[in-house]
Amino acid sequence: MKLHVVIDQDEAGYYVAEVPALPGCLSQGKTQEEALVNVKEAIEGWLEVMEAKSQLDTRRTVEVVV
């Protein structure tokens, strides 16, 4: 899975990594590399929680290709 990650440096000097496609999925690190490692872990956790939270109802699901 490929996701876009936006990395910005905050006022304290930490790098904040956010995944726009996954609301609320973000992490931080002292370096950009650390922020990327941390956000990968956050993505895995986000996906795990969302999968457990709701099972996909295939009767109401459609696939859209862009």
Buried (B, 14 or more C-beta within 10 A) or exposed (E): EEEEBEBEEEEEEBBBBBBEEBEEBBBBBEEEEBBBEBBBEBBEEBEEEEEEEEEEEEEEEEEEEE
